[in-house]
Amino acid sequence: MNDRELLEMAAKAAGIKLTSWQNVEYPKNSGIHGALYCMSHYWNPLTDDSDALRLAVKLRLEIERSKHSECVVYVGEVGAGQLFERSDEKTDIFAATRRAIVRAAAEIGRAIKE
């Protein structure tokens, strides 16, 4: 699943109405090339700490940080589960945590029936 699909499924889980995908400039090596536009602002919990925190709170995700990985434990329609996003001394631990939150939300969104 690419970043756009992850964001779309995460938004679905959170009940966020999206209007379009916009190309947004991020730092060259971030690997992220856009954001979803919702209502009157860009929404991208992969790059924005506040969007990620709101998503985690809304979905009641539990975040546990260990020494070498970020773990998001989630409970939703798909049941209990864990997702790990690895980080090390060369990895941005905040980016790894945001990605783990979005991946967990996307799994919940994928389980929601239309």
GIHUSUL-V262592 format. One record per backbone hydrogen bond with DSSP energy under -1.0 kcal/mol. NH is the residue of the N-H (numbers start at 1). CO is the residue of the C=O. Records with the same first field share a line. If there is no record, write none. Layout:
BEGIN
NH = CO ; CO
END
This chain:
BEGIN
6 = 2
7 = 3
8 = 4
9 = 5
10 = 6
11 = 7
12 = 8
13 = 9
14 = 10
16 = 11
19 = 37
20 = 37
22 = 35
30 = 27
35 = 22
36 = 43
37 = 20
38 = 41
41 = 38
43 = 36
47 = 44
48 = 44
52 = 48
53 = 49
54 = 50
55 = 51
56 = 52
57 = 53
58 = 54
59 = 55
60 = 57
61 = 56
62 = 73
64 = 71
66 = 69
70 = 85
71 = 64
72 = 83
73 = 62
74 = 81
79 = 76
81 = 74
83 = 72
85 = 70
87 = 68
91 = 88
96 = 92
97 = 93
98 = 94
99 = 95
100 = 96
101 = 97
102 = 98
103 = 99
104 = 100
105 = 101
106 = 102
107 = 103
108 = 104
109 = 105
110 = 106
111 = 107
END
